[in-house]
Amino acid sequence: MMDWSEKNRDMAGTQAAMLRATRKALSEATLRGELVPQWRDGKVVWVRPEEVELPPEQEGQTTPPTR
């Protein structure tokens, strides 16, 4: 994750929330056998969820409970 300056500290929480949502969406697409859209080389392509590269989860990062 990026090292945010003090004045933009709230953006770090936003980025973490977006990564959690992306991981959940990829997990659900995997369970359903669906392709997901990804921006590559200036265009949108449909790929298998396991092809999407995300930064590794950081230790101590908590995931809110699912409903």
N, C-alpha and C positions, 0 to 999 in steps of 0.2 A: 504494500500500500504506500501511497505517497506520504511524505513528511509535510504536514500542513503547518503553515505559520500560525502564530497565536491568533491573529485577527480572522483567520479562516478556519478555526478549529471545528466549527459546526459542520463544515464540509466533509470532514473525516467520517463523521457519523452517517452522513448521506451516502458516501461511497460504500461504507460497510453494509448499509441496508440494501443498496442496489446489488451488491455481490451476493448477499443472502437470498434475495429474490431471484437472481439469475440461477444460482445453484438449485433452488427449489424447482424452478421452471424446467431446468435441464433434467432433474431427477424425475419429474412427472412425465416428461416427454420420453425418457428412457423406458419407464414402466409401460407406457402406451405404445411404444415402438414408432413414435412419430419423429419426423425430421424437424429441425429448427432453423430459422433464418440467421445468417451471419454475414456481416459486411466483409468482403474479401476483394482486394484489387479493384476497388472503385465500384463494386456492384454487390447486390444481395444474392447469396446463393443458399440453397437448402442443404444442410449437412446433418449427419448423425450427431446426437448430443455428445457422445464421447470424443468427437473431433474438436470440440470447443475447448480452447485452452484458457484457464482462469488462473489467477495467482493462487498459491497454496493458502489454505486456511491457517491463520495464525493461532498459536497456542494461547489458551485463555480467552479466546473470542467466544462469547456465548451466543447461542442461537435461541431466539425466543421460542416458547412452546407453540406447537401447531394446534390448530383447533380441530 
